[in-house]
Amino acid sequence: MIEYVNLSECNSDELISILNSADVRRHLMPHEPFTQTSLAPWIEQKNACDALAGCRVRGILINQQLAGWCGIQNDEPGYEVAIVLAKPFWGYGKPVFETMRAWAKAFGHRELIIHLHESRPGYKFLSRMSANKVTESTIGGNRFNSYRVPV
């Protein structure tokens, strides 16, 4: 069973473990390892994003275990989807994404942007959903494949 909770409700040690995992980090923007001290402002920033119209950021619990976090976040000129899952839960990305599409539809969004780090494989279902409109993006000096997926 998948549940979505406010990031402030997540166990900070478990969240740090996920965010600092080598398996997870190799697919994300480079960042310093999280500590209890650095996690608090990160959560505040994500909660501030969550408070914006059209955005939602949540921790993901799968069978009552913290599996990661997800969010619909501002990404000029639209809204970006972020899904970060611990390796044992990587198979849950698609159902989490479908929930996020439902949120986006309720917000009135027409499309979502998904930036996948170049270390990630291409996803046929995303290519099909985006009508093969996949572009290369550079964000903070890192290369991403960006999909624009209709809601």
C-alpha positions as CSV (number, residue, x, y, z in Angstrom):
1,M,0.0,0.0,0.0
2,I,1.4,3.4,-1.0
3,E,0.7,6.4,1.3
4,Y,1.8,10.0,0.9
5,V,2.8,12.1,3.9
6,N,4.2,15.6,4.6
7,L,8.0,15.4,4.6
8,S,8.0,16.8,8.1
9,E,6.3,13.5,9.2
10,C,9.1,11.3,7.8
11,N,11.8,9.8,10.0
12,S,14.8,12.1,9.4
13,D,17.4,9.3,9.8
14,E,15.6,7.1,7.2
15,L,15.2,10.1,4.8
16,I,18.9,10.9,5.1
17,S,19.8,7.3,4.4
18,I,17.8,7.4,1.2
19,L,19.1,10.8,0.0
20,N,22.7,9.8,0.8
21,S,22.5,6.3,-0.8
22,A,25.1,5.9,-3.6
23,D,22.5,4.1,-5.7
24,V,20.1,7.1,-5.5
25,R,22.8,9.8,-5.6
26,R,24.2,8.7,-9.0
27,H,20.9,9.6,-10.6
28,L,20.5,13.0,-9.0
29,M,22.2,16.5,-9.2
30,P,25.4,16.3,-7.2
31,H,25.0,17.5,-3.6
32,E,26.9,17.2,-0.4
33,P,25.7,14.3,1.8
34,F,22.8,15.3,4.0
35,T,23.2,15.6,7.8
36,Q,20.5,16.3,10.4
37,T,21.6,20.0,10.2
38,S,21.4,20.2,6.4
39,L,18.2,18.2,6.1
40,A,16.0,20.7,8.1
41,P,16.4,23.6,5.6
42,W,15.9,21.2,2.7
43,I,12.6,20.0,4.2
44,E,11.6,23.7,4.9
45,Q,12.3,24.5,1.2
46,K,10.3,21.5,0.0
47,N,7.4,22.4,2.4
48,A,7.5,26.0,1.0
49,C,7.2,24.5,-2.5
50,D,4.4,22.3,-1.3
51,A,2.5,25.5,-0.2
52,L,2.6,27.0,-3.7
53,A,-0.4,26.7,-5.9
54,G,-0.1,23.8,-8.3
55,C,2.7,22.1,-6.3
56,R,2.7,19.1,-4.0
57,V,5.7,17.5,-2.2
58,R,5.3,14.4,-0.2
59,G,7.2,11.6,1.5
60,I,6.3,8.1,0.2
61,L,5.5,5.3,2.5
62,I,5.2,1.8,1.0
63,N,3.7,-0.8,3.4
64,Q,4.4,1.7,6.2
65,Q,8.1,2.0,5.4
66,L,9.7,5.2,4.1
67,A,10.5,4.6,0.5
68,G,11.5,8.1,-0.7
69,W,9.8,11.4,-1.7
70,C,8.1,12.9,-4.7
71,G,6.9,16.3,-5.8
72,I,5.3,18.4,-8.4
73,Q,7.6,21.5,-8.3
74,N,7.9,24.8,-10.1
75,D,10.1,24.5,-13.2
76,E,9.8,27.5,-15.5
77,P,7.9,27.5,-17.7
78,G,5.9,24.7,-16.1
79,Y,5.9,22.0,-13.4
80,E,8.5,19.3,-12.9
81,V,7.9,15.9,-11.5
82,A,10.5,14.5,-9.0
83,I,10.4,10.9,-7.8
84,V,13.2,9.7,-5.5
85,L,12.9,6.1,-4.3
86,A,15.3,3.9,-2.3
87,K,16.6,1.1,-4.5
88,P,14.4,-1.6,-2.9
89,F,11.4,0.4,-4.1
90,W,12.5,1.3,-7.7
91,G,9.7,-0.8,-9.1
92,Y,7.1,1.6,-7.6
93,G,8.0,4.6,-9.8
94,K,5.2,4.1,-12.3
95,P,2.3,3.9,-9.8
96,V,3.8,6.9,-7.9
97,F,3.9,8.8,-11.2
98,E,0.3,7.9,-12.0
99,T,-0.7,9.3,-8.6
100,M,1.2,12.5,-9.4
101,R,-0.5,12.8,-12.8
102,A,-3.9,12.6,-10.9
103,W,-2.7,15.4,-8.6
104,A,-1.6,17.5,-11.7
105,K,-4.9,17.0,-13.3
106,A,-6.7,18.2,-10.2
107,F,-4.4,21.2,-10.2
108,G,-5.4,21.9,-13.8
109,H,-2.0,21.3,-15.3
110,R,-1.8,20.4,-18.9
111,E,1.6,18.8,-18.9
112,L,4.4,17.8,-16.6
113,I,8.2,17.9,-17.2
114,I,10.3,15.0,-16.2
115,H,14.1,15.5,-16.1
116,L,16.0,12.2,-15.9
117,H,19.7,12.4,-15.3
118,E,21.8,11.1,-18.2
119,S,22.8,8.1,-16.0
120,R,19.2,6.9,-16.2
121,P,18.1,4.6,-19.0
122,G,15.5,5.9,-21.5
123,Y,12.0,4.9,-20.7
124,K,9.8,3.7,-23.6
125,F,6.5,4.5,-21.7
126,L,7.7,8.1,-21.1
127,S,8.7,8.5,-24.7
128,R,5.3,7.2,-25.9
129,M,3.5,9.4,-23.4
130,S,5.5,12.5,-24.5
131,A,4.9,11.7,-28.2
132,N,8.7,11.2,-28.5
133,K,9.3,14.9,-27.5
134,V,12.4,14.2,-25.6
135,T,15.0,16.9,-25.3
136,E,18.4,17.2,-23.8
137,S,18.7,19.7,-21.0
138,T,21.6,21.0,-18.9
139,I,20.8,21.9,-15.4
140,G,23.5,23.1,-13.0
141,G,26.1,21.7,-15.4
142,N,24.5,18.2,-15.5
143,R,22.8,16.6,-18.5
144,F,19.3,15.4,-18.4
145,N,16.8,13.9,-20.8
146,S,13.6,15.9,-20.4
147,Y,10.2,14.6,-21.2
148,R,7.1,16.8,-21.6
149,V,4.2,14.5,-20.6
150,P,0.6,15.5,-21.1
151,V,-1.6,15.2,-18.0
